[in-house]
Amino acid sequence: AGIHGLGITENFAIAEVEPSRIAEFASECFADSDIDLLFASCTNFRAIDAREEIQAALGVPVVTSNHAALVCVLDQIGAPATV
């Protein structure tokens, strides 16, 4: 449905984006889109902290790079993947 970015190219600056800004940006970009899921990529981007807010705003599941990695690790060790 679309790919959007904040235009940040410096790694440490990516980590400084507040989760509330990430959720706001996702809502701005996809509020009127017909999407089934939102994926936020970049392990240094704090989107995992914005997941619940984005899900509430858009009404779709949200997966981030860190979330996907964490679920995979939990699955590998046989732990419940409720994250």
ROMIKE-789222 format. One record per residue: residue number from 1; z, y, x of N, C-alpha, C, O, CB in turn; residue in three letters. Coordinates in pm, 1 decimal, m for minus. Last residue first. Glycine has a CB too. Example, Ala and Ser with C-alpha at 12.3 -4.5 7.8 and 13.67 -1.06 7.14 Angstrom:
% residues 2
+-----+----------+----------+----------+----------+----------+----------+----------+----------+----------+----------+----------+----------+----------+----------+----------+-----+
:   k :      npz :      npy :      npx :     capz :     capy :     capx :      cpz :      cpy :      cpx :      opz :      opy :      opx :     cbpz :     cbpy :     cbpx :   r :
+-----+----------+----------+----------+----------+----------+----------+----------+----------+----------+----------+----------+----------+----------+----------+----------+-----+
:   2 :    708.0 :   m225.0 :   1285.0 :    714.0 :   m106.0 :   1367.0 :    787.0 :      3.0 :   1290.0 :    803.9 :    113.8 :   1340.9 :    572.5 :    m59.8 :   1408.4 : SER :
:   1 :    780.0 :   m569.0 :   1319.0 :    780.0 :   m450.0 :   1230.0 :    780.0 :   m330.0 :   1320.0 :    846.5 :   m331.9 :   1423.6 :    904.6 :   m447.3 :   1130.8 : ALA :
+-----+----------+----------+----------+----------+----------+----------+----------+----------+----------+----------+----------+----------+----------+----------+----------+-----+
//
This chain:
% residues 83
+-----+----------+----------+----------+----------+----------+----------+----------+----------+----------+----------+----------+----------+----------+----------+----------+-----+
:   k :      npz :      npy :      npx :     capz :     capy :     capx :      cpz :      cpy :      cpx :      opz :      opy :      opx :     cbpz :     cbpy :     cbpx :   r :
+-----+----------+----------+----------+----------+----------+----------+----------+----------+----------+----------+----------+----------+----------+----------+----------+-----+
:  83 :   2282.2 :  m1104.9 :    373.2 :   2294.6 :   m980.6 :    449.5 :   2236.0 :   m868.7 :    369.2 :   2235.5 :   m754.1 :    414.1 :   2225.4 :   m990.9 :    586.8 : VAL :
:  82 :   2337.2 :  m1413.3 :    372.0 :   2360.1 :  m1308.7 :    272.7 :   2388.1 :  m1178.6 :    346.2 :   2502.8 :  m1146.6 :    377.4 :   2478.0 :  m1345.6 :    176.7 : THR :
:  81 :   2285.9 :  m1670.1 :    484.8 :   2206.0 :  m1551.4 :    519.8 :   2217.4 :  m1442.9 :    413.9 :   2116.3 :  m1387.0 :    371.2 :   2059.2 :  m1589.7 :    538.6 : ALA :
:  80 :   2540.7 :  m1876.8 :    608.4 :   2479.1 :  m1815.1 :    490.0 :   2407.3 :  m1685.3 :    530.2 :   2463.3 :  m1601.9 :    601.3 :   2586.9 :  m1786.2 :    380.2 : PRO :
:  79 :   2444.0 :  m2059.2 :    905.4 :   2536.5 :  m1970.0 :    833.4 :   2465.0 :  m1913.2 :    710.7 :   2342.4 :  m1902.8 :    709.6 :   2587.8 :  m1853.9 :    926.6 : ALA :
:  78 :   2291.8 :  m2207.5 :   1080.7 :   2340.2 :  m2270.4 :    958.5 :   2439.7 :  m2188.7 :    879.7 :   2512.1 :  m2242.5 :    796.0 :   2401.0 :  m2398.9 :    991.2 : GLY :
:  77 :   2168.6 :  m2089.1 :   1287.1 :   2302.0 :  m2143.5 :   1315.3 :   2366.2 :  m2205.4 :   1190.6 :   2480.9 :  m2250.0 :   1194.7 :   2392.8 :  m2033.5 :   1371.0 : ILE :
:  76 :   1928.6 :  m2009.8 :   1169.5 :   1925.4 :  m2102.4 :   1283.6 :   2061.2 :  m2164.7 :   1312.8 :   2069.2 :  m2279.0 :   1357.8 :   1875.8 :  m2030.4 :   1407.2 : GLN :
:  75 :   2016.7 :  m1823.1 :    980.6 :   1953.9 :  m1948.3 :    936.8 :   1956.8 :  m2052.6 :   1047.8 :   1984.2 :  m2169.9 :   1022.9 :   1808.9 :  m1923.0 :    892.1 : ASP :
:  74 :   2101.2 :  m1620.8 :   1151.4 :   2197.7 :  m1685.8 :   1063.5 :   2144.8 :  m1819.6 :   1013.4 :   2219.1 :  m1917.4 :   1004.8 :   2231.6 :  m1595.2 :    945.4 : LEU :
:  73 :   1851.6 :  m1554.4 :   1263.6 :   1959.2 :  m1607.0 :   1347.9 :   2062.3 :  m1680.3 :   1262.4 :   2105.7 :  m1790.0 :   1297.7 :   2026.9 :  m1493.0 :   1427.8 : VAL :
:  72 :   1718.0 :  m1457.3 :   1031.5 :   1663.8 :  m1570.5 :   1106.5 :   1772.0 :  m1634.4 :   1194.1 :   1782.8 :  m1756.9 :   1198.0 :   1544.6 :  m1525.2 :   1193.4 : CYS :
:  71 :   1877.0 :  m1239.2 :    964.7 :   1864.5 :  m1349.6 :    869.9 :   1813.0 :  m1474.5 :    941.7 :   1860.0 :  m1585.1 :    915.1 :   1770.0 :  m1311.1 :    753.2 : VAL :
:  70 :   1827.3 :  m1079.9 :   1194.2 :   1962.2 :  m1126.4 :   1163.2 :   1958.2 :  m1245.0 :   1067.1 :   2030.6 :  m1342.4 :   1087.7 :   2045.5 :  m1012.6 :   1103.3 : LEU :
:  69 :   1553.2 :  m1026.4 :   1171.3 :   1604.0 :  m1098.4 :   1288.3 :   1742.4 :  m1157.2 :   1260.0 :   1770.9 :  m1270.9 :   1297.6 :   1610.1 :  m1004.8 :   1410.8 : ALA :
:  68 :   1551.8 :   m882.6 :    930.0 :   1476.9 :  m1007.5 :    941.1 :   1527.2 :  m1090.8 :   1058.8 :   1542.0 :  m1212.4 :   1046.9 :   1326.8 :   m978.8 :    956.8 : ALA :
:  67 :   1708.7 :   m660.3 :   1004.6 :   1751.1 :   m746.9 :    895.2 :   1682.1 :   m882.9 :    906.1 :   1747.0 :   m986.7 :    892.8 :   1720.3 :   m681.2 :    758.8 : HIS :
:  66 :   1549.8 :   m543.3 :   1202.7 :   1682.4 :   m595.2 :   1236.8 :   1734.0 :   m691.2 :   1129.8 :   1796.3 :   m792.3 :   1162.0 :   1781.3 :   m479.8 :   1255.4 : ASN :
:  65 :   1322.7 :   m472.6 :   1050.1 :   1310.9 :   m558.8 :   1167.6 :   1444.7 :   m623.3 :   1200.2 :   1452.1 :   m744.1 :   1222.7 :   1259.6 :   m479.0 :   1288.4 : SER :
:  64 :   1398.6 :   m496.5 :    698.0 :   1381.2 :   m421.5 :    821.4 :   1367.6 :   m520.8 :    936.5 :   1397.8 :   m639.2 :    921.1 :   1500.3 :   m323.4 :    845.3 : THR :
:  63 :   1308.4 :   m502.0 :    362.0 :   1331.0 :   m581.0 :    482.4 :   1307.7 :   m489.7 :    601.2 :   1210.0 :   m415.0 :    605.5 :   1237.6 :   m707.3 :    487.8 : VAL :
:  62 :   1394.1 :   m460.8 :     30.5 :   1364.0 :   m391.0 :    155.5 :   1402.2 :   m482.7 :    270.7 :   1513.7 :   m534.4 :    276.3 :   1440.0 :   m253.9 :    164.9 : VAL :
:  61 :   1275.2 :   m510.9 :   m304.2 :   1346.9 :   m556.9 :   m184.9 :   1301.9 :   m478.5 :    m62.2 :   1186.9 :   m435.7 :    m52.7 :   1324.6 :   m708.0 :   m162.7 : PRO :
:  60 :   1272.6 :   m225.3 :   m527.4 :   1206.2 :   m338.6 :   m462.6 :   1291.2 :   m385.2 :   m344.8 :   1370.6 :   m307.8 :   m291.3 :   1062.3 :   m300.0 :   m415.3 : VAL :
:  59 :   1356.4 :     18.5 :   m630.5 :   1362.3 :   m100.2 :   m714.7 :   1287.7 :   m219.7 :   m659.1 :   1244.0 :   m306.4 :   m734.8 :   1308.9 :    m68.4 :   m848.4 : GLY :
:  58 :   1381.5 :    260.5 :   m501.6 :   1246.7 :    210.0 :   m529.1 :   1243.4 :     86.6 :   m618.1 :   1139.2 :     53.7 :   m675.0 :   1178.3 :    178.5 :   m400.7 : LEU :
:  57 :   1658.1 :    313.1 :   m490.2 :   1563.4 :    419.6 :   m525.4 :   1428.1 :    365.1 :   m569.3 :   1367.1 :    416.8 :   m662.9 :   1544.3 :    513.0 :   m407.7 : ALA :
:  56 :   1771.0 :     70.7 :   m412.3 :   1813.2 :    133.5 :   m537.2 :   1711.3 :    237.2 :   m583.4 :   1682.0 :    247.3 :   m702.6 :   1950.7 :    198.7 :   m520.4 : ALA :
:  55 :   1643.5 :     32.8 :   m163.6 :   1625.7 :    m64.9 :   m272.0 :   1661.9 :     m4.9 :   m407.3 :   1591.6 :    m26.9 :   m505.9 :   1711.0 :   m189.6 :   m246.0 : GLN :
:  54 :   1748.3 :    253.6 :    m25.0 :   1604.0 :    244.5 :    m50.1 :   1576.8 :    148.0 :   m166.1 :   1497.3 :    177.6 :   m255.3 :   1528.7 :    198.0 :     78.1 : ILE :
:  53 :   2019.3 :    184.3 :    m18.1 :   1978.0 :    309.9 :    m81.8 :   1828.2 :    307.2 :   m115.3 :   1787.2 :    353.3 :   m221.8 :   2010.0 :    430.2 :     10.2 : GLU :
:  52 :   2008.7 :    m56.1 :    127.6 :   2058.8 :    m54.8 :    m10.3 :   2015.6 :     70.1 :    m84.8 :   1979.0 :     62.9 :   m202.1 :   2210.5 :    m65.1 :    m11.5 : GLU :
:  51 :   1897.2 :     30.9 :    383.6 :   1836.3 :    m69.9 :    295.0 :   1880.3 :    m57.7 :    150.5 :   1796.6 :    m49.7 :     60.6 :   1869.2 :   m207.9 :    344.4 : ARG :
:  50 :   2001.1 :    189.5 :    575.6 :   1946.6 :    258.9 :    458.3 :   1891.7 :    161.8 :    354.7 :   1844.5 :    204.3 :    249.2 :   1837.0 :    355.4 :    500.7 : ALA :
:  49 :   2067.0 :     31.6 :    783.2 :   2176.9 :    104.5 :    719.9 :   2132.0 :    178.4 :    593.8 :   2214.8 :    224.2 :    515.1 :   2237.3 :    203.1 :    818.6 : ASP :
:  48 :   1818.8 :    m50.2 :    862.2 :   1906.9 :   m151.1 :    804.2 :   2024.3 :    m84.8 :    732.9 :   2075.4 :   m137.7 :    634.2 :   1957.8 :   m247.3 :    912.9 : ILE :
:  47 :   1710.0 :    174.6 :    985.0 :   1671.1 :    144.7 :    846.8 :   1760.0 :     39.7 :    782.8 :   1775.8 :     39.4 :    660.7 :   1527.6 :     98.4 :    842.3 : ALA :
:  46 :   1732.9 :    305.7 :   1232.9 :   1852.3 :    261.0 :   1160.4 :   1825.0 :    231.7 :   1011.8 :   1907.6 :    261.1 :    925.4 :   1961.2 :    366.5 :   1172.1 : ARG :
:  45 :   1530.2 :    191.0 :   1489.2 :   1533.8 :    274.9 :   1369.6 :   1644.4 :    221.7 :   1279.3 :   1648.0 :    101.7 :   1252.2 :   1394.9 :    276.2 :   1295.4 : PHE :
:  44 :   1499.8 :      3.8 :   1679.0 :   1584.6 :    117.1 :   1714.9 :   1598.6 :    216.8 :   1599.6 :   1670.8 :    315.8 :   1611.5 :   1528.1 :    187.4 :   1837.7 : ASN :
:  43 :   1321.2 :   m179.2 :   1578.4 :   1459.3 :   m222.1 :   1594.6 :   1552.8 :   m109.0 :   1633.8 :   1674.5 :   m124.1 :   1622.9 :   1466.8 :   m330.4 :   1697.1 : THR :
:  42 :   1089.9 :   m138.7 :   1342.0 :   1139.6 :    m74.0 :   1464.2 :   1288.0 :   m106.3 :   1477.0 :   1369.2 :    m64.4 :   1394.5 :   1115.4 :     82.2 :   1461.4 : CYS :
:  41 :    978.8 :   m116.9 :   1007.6 :    971.7 :   m177.3 :   1139.0 :   1023.3 :    m83.3 :   1247.1 :   1001.3 :     37.7 :   1241.7 :    829.7 :   m218.4 :   1169.4 : SER :
:  40 :   1042.9 :   m194.1 :    688.0 :   1064.8 :    m85.9 :    785.0 :   1074.3 :   m148.7 :    922.9 :   1166.9 :   m224.6 :    951.4 :   1194.4 :     m2.7 :    751.6 : ALA :
:  39 :    879.2 :   m281.6 :    399.2 :    918.0 :   m328.7 :    532.0 :    928.3 :   m209.2 :    624.1 :    833.6 :   m131.7 :    637.2 :    816.8 :   m433.0 :    587.6 : PHE :
:  38 :    926.0 :   m332.4 :     58.0 :    909.4 :   m231.6 :    162.7 :    960.0 :   m291.5 :    293.3 :   1070.4 :   m345.7 :    298.4 :    985.8 :    m98.4 :    127.6 : LEU :
:  37 :    750.4 :   m486.2 :   m211.0 :    847.7 :   m493.1 :   m103.2 :    821.4 :   m379.0 :     m6.6 :    707.7 :   m334.2 :      8.5 :    841.5 :   m630.1 :    m30.5 : LEU :
:  36 :    562.0 :   m430.4 :   m396.2 :    652.7 :   m541.2 :   m426.2 :    767.4 :   m548.9 :   m326.1 :    869.9 :   m611.2 :   m353.5 :    576.2 :   m672.8 :   m427.4 : ASP :
:  35 :    438.5 :   m118.7 :   m528.5 :    468.2 :   m209.6 :   m418.6 :    565.9 :   m317.5 :   m464.4 :    642.2 :   m298.1 :   m559.0 :    525.5 :   m132.4 :   m298.3 : ILE :
:  34 :    277.6 :    124.0 :   m626.4 :    295.8 :     m6.5 :   m689.5 :    315.5 :   m109.2 :   m578.2 :    221.3 :   m177.9 :   m538.6 :    173.3 :    m44.1 :   m781.4 : ASP :
:  33 :    430.4 :    443.6 :   m576.3 :    344.1 :    333.2 :   m533.7 :    377.0 :    206.0 :   m611.2 :    490.1 :    185.0 :   m655.0 :    358.9 :    308.5 :   m382.5 : SER :
:  32 :    588.1 :    662.7 :   m603.0 :    485.6 :    642.5 :   m705.1 :    391.1 :    527.4 :   m671.6 :    284.3 :    515.0 :   m731.4 :    406.0 :    769.6 :   m723.7 : ASP :
:  31 :    759.3 :    640.3 :   m378.6 :    814.3 :    653.4 :   m513.9 :    711.2 :    622.8 :   m622.6 :    745.3 :    562.4 :   m724.3 :    868.9 :    793.5 :   m533.8 : ALA :
:  30 :    691.6 :    633.6 :   m109.3 :    656.4 :    520.0 :   m193.3 :    705.3 :    528.3 :   m337.7 :    693.0 :    430.7 :   m411.8 :    709.7 :    397.6 :   m132.3 : PHE :
:  29 :    763.1 :    869.2 :     29.3 :    635.5 :    803.9 :     57.6 :    593.6 :    701.4 :    m47.3 :    474.4 :    683.3 :    m72.2 :    642.5 :    737.4 :    190.7 : CYS :
:  28 :   1016.1 :    938.9 :    m66.8 :    906.1 :   1036.3 :    m70.9 :    770.4 :    967.1 :    m58.0 :    674.8 :   1003.0 :   m126.8 :    922.8 :   1140.5 :     41.3 : GLU :
:  27 :   1157.9 :    705.3 :     m3.0 :   1139.5 :    744.7 :   m143.2 :   1024.9 :    843.3 :   m158.6 :    945.6 :    832.9 :   m252.2 :   1268.1 :    805.8 :   m198.8 : SER :
:  26 :   1150.1 :    717.0 :    275.6 :   1091.0 :    602.3 :    205.2 :   1063.4 :    637.4 :     59.1 :    958.4 :    603.1 :      4.8 :   1184.4 :    479.2 :    213.8 : ALA :
:  25 :   1293.7 :    956.9 :    314.0 :   1154.7 :    946.4 :    356.5 :   1084.2 :    831.3 :    284.4 :    971.4 :    846.9 :    237.7 :   1146.8 :    926.7 :    508.5 : PHE :
:  24 :   1546.7 :    882.6 :    218.4 :   1474.7 :    994.3 :    156.8 :   1325.3 :    985.0 :    188.8 :   1241.1 :   1003.0 :    100.9 :   1532.1 :   1129.8 :    205.8 : GLU :
:  23 :   1610.8 :    681.7 :    401.4 :   1599.4 :    650.1 :    258.5 :   1520.9 :    758.4 :    185.7 :   1437.4 :    728.1 :    100.5 :   1738.9 :    634.2 :    194.9 : ALA :
:  22 :   1620.3 :    837.3 :    634.7 :   1528.4 :    724.2 :    625.3 :   1504.7 :    688.4 :    478.7 :   1390.7 :    667.3 :    437.3 :   1583.6 :    602.0 :    702.9 : ILE :
:  21 :   1826.4 :   1008.6 :    575.5 :   1692.3 :   1065.2 :    594.2 :   1587.1 :    954.9 :    583.7 :   1478.2 :    976.7 :    530.5 :   1681.5 :   1137.3 :    731.3 : ARG :
:  20 :   2038.5 :    828.3 :    571.0 :   2007.4 :    903.2 :    448.5 :   1867.9 :    964.9 :    456.7 :   1798.1 :    972.8 :    355.6 :   2112.8 :   1013.4 :    424.2 : SER :
:  19 :   2044.1 :    739.4 :    840.6 :   2000.8 :    649.6 :    732.7 :   1966.9 :    722.5 :    602.3 :   1875.3 :    681.6 :    531.0 :   2108.6 :    547.7 :    705.7 : PRO :
:  18 :   1912.6 :    977.5 :   1074.9 :   2020.9 :    932.7 :    987.6 :   1967.1 :    841.1 :    877.0 :   1857.2 :    863.1 :    826.0 :   2093.8 :   1053.8 :    926.0 : GLU :
:  17 :   1773.6 :    929.3 :   1384.7 :   1741.2 :    957.9 :   1244.4 :   1850.1 :    896.1 :   1156.6 :   1875.8 :    776.0 :   1164.0 :   1598.9 :    901.9 :   1205.8 : VAL :
:  16 :   1823.4 :    844.4 :   1640.5 :   1904.1 :    955.3 :   1589.7 :   1877.3 :    988.3 :   1443.0 :   1950.6 :   1067.2 :   1383.2 :   1879.4 :   1077.4 :   1673.1 : GLU :
:  15 :   1638.5 :    659.7 :   1718.5 :   1773.0 :    611.6 :   1686.7 :   1860.5 :    720.1 :   1625.2 :   1962.4 :    689.0 :   1563.6 :   1839.4 :    557.7 :   1811.4 : ALA :
:  14 :   1425.5 :    824.9 :   1783.2 :   1413.3 :    734.6 :   1668.6 :   1551.7 :    688.7 :   1623.3 :   1578.5 :    679.9 :   1503.4 :   1324.8 :    612.5 :   1704.1 : ILE :
:  13 :   1513.9 :    938.5 :   2017.7 :   1504.0 :   1024.1 :   1898.5 :   1491.5 :    939.1 :   1772.1 :   1541.4 :    977.2 :   1666.2 :   1383.1 :   1120.0 :   1910.2 : ALA :
:  12 :   1484.3 :    729.9 :   2197.8 :   1619.8 :    774.2 :   2163.6 :   1620.2 :    862.9 :   2039.5 :   1717.2 :    862.2 :   1963.7 :   1682.3 :    849.4 :   2281.1 : PHE :
:  11 :   1195.2 :    709.4 :   2204.1 :   1280.9 :    600.4 :   2158.5 :   1420.8 :    646.5 :   2117.5 :   1470.5 :    605.7 :   2012.6 :   1292.2 :    496.9 :   2266.8 : ASN :
:  10 :    962.1 :    931.9 :   2080.9 :   1064.5 :    913.3 :   2183.7 :   1170.4 :    816.6 :   2131.1 :   1228.6 :    839.8 :   2025.2 :   1129.1 :   1049.8 :   2224.4 : GLU :
:   9 :    802.1 :    980.8 :   1866.5 :    750.9 :    891.2 :   1969.2 :    853.3 :    861.5 :   2078.3 :    830.8 :    772.6 :   2160.5 :    627.3 :    950.2 :   2030.8 : THR :
:   8 :    777.9 :   1039.3 :   1525.6 :    867.9 :   1040.7 :   1640.8 :    815.8 :    938.9 :   1741.7 :    788.5 :    824.2 :   1706.4 :   1016.3 :   1008.5 :   1598.7 : ILE :
:   7 :    650.7 :   1042.8 :   1284.6 :    585.3 :   1107.6 :   1397.3 :    671.9 :   1115.7 :   1522.2 :    641.4 :   1191.5 :   1614.3 :    543.1 :   1244.5 :   1358.0 : GLY :
:   6 :    743.6 :    897.9 :   1076.9 :    800.0 :   1031.6 :   1093.0 :    738.4 :   1106.9 :   1210.6 :    771.3 :   1223.4 :   1233.2 :    949.9 :   1022.4 :   1111.4 : LEU :
:   5 :    497.7 :    719.0 :    887.2 :    590.0 :    735.8 :    998.1 :    636.1 :    879.0 :   1006.6 :    574.7 :    969.5 :    950.2 :    525.7 :    693.1 :   1128.9 : GLY :
:   4 :    353.5 :    467.7 :    679.1 :    397.2 :    604.9 :    701.1 :    494.1 :    608.2 :    817.4 :    564.6 :    510.6 :    843.1 :    462.3 :    663.7 :    574.1 : HIS :
:   3 :    111.7 :    290.1 :    514.3 :    191.4 :    294.6 :    636.0 :    224.6 :    440.4 :    661.3 :    136.2 :    526.0 :    664.7 :    116.0 :    230.1 :    758.3 : ILE :
:   2 :     58.4 :    115.6 :    204.7 :     58.2 :    232.5 :    290.5 :    144.6 :    213.8 :    412.9 :    237.4 :    132.9 :    414.9 :    104.3 :    352.5 :    214.3 : GLY :
:   1 :      0.0 :   m119.7 :     82.0 :      0.0 :      0.0 :      0.0 :      0.0 :    125.2 :     85.8 :    m52.1 :    229.1 :     45.1 :    119.7 :      0.3 :    m93.0 : ALA :
+-----+----------+----------+----------+----------+----------+----------+----------+----------+----------+----------+----------+----------+----------+----------+----------+-----+
//
